[in-house]
Amino acid sequence: MEHHYEPRNSTEAALHEYKQGLGVFTQRMPELARHYNAFTEVCFQEGTLTQKEKQLIALGISLYSQDEYCIIYHLKGCLDKGATEEQILEAVGVTAAFGGGAAMSQAVTLVQEAMAELNTLKQ
């Protein structure tokens, strides 16, 4: 019997869709995926900046570039690395100061919705 995955909310669905797409890409382009994954893994390792700080930076860049999958992915990274909602919203504010209305529109919609959904999944 085949197990059908049923996401509990839109944020979980987006994360699942990204993971599935990455899996298919990895099967089709294994060398490229291996090198890309190794590169990004090194980029997000603890260093002078903490992993939490790196995730906050990545969230800001994701907002600025209007990349919804990365917004959700790095928001989850922020939460997983211990960022508080206040730290996340402060990082969003810095992005909005630089990115204007486009960043702010994602902040007041997608970030807040996904943060609530991800926090609910933890419980």
C-alpha positions, 0 to 999 in steps of 0.5 A, a space after each residue: 500500500 502506497 503512503 500518501 503524504 498529506 501536509 498539515 498546512 501550506 508551509 509544510 506543503 511548500 517545504 515538502 514540494 521543495 524537498 521532492 523537487 530537489 530529490 528529482 533534480 539530484 537524481 537527474 544531475 547527481 554531480 551538480 547537486 553533490 557539489 552544490 550541496 557541499 558548497 552550501 553546507 560549508 557556507 552555513 557551517 558555524 564560523 565567525 558568524 553563528 548558524 543562526 546569524 547566517 540563517 537570518 542573513 539568508 532569510 533577508 536575501 530570500 525576502 529581497 529576492 522574492 523567493 518564496 521557497 527560500 523564504 520558508 526554508 530559511 525561516 525554518 532554518 532561523 527557527 531551528 537554529 533558535 532565532 526568536 520571533 523578535 529576531 526574525 522580525 527585526 531581520 525582516 525590518 532591516 530587509 524592508 528598509 533596504 528592499 522597500 515594499 516588496 520585502 515588506 509585503 512578503 514579511 507581513 504575509 508569508 513570513 508571519 503565516 509560515 512562522 505561525 505554521 512552523 511554530 504550530 508544527 513544533 507542538 
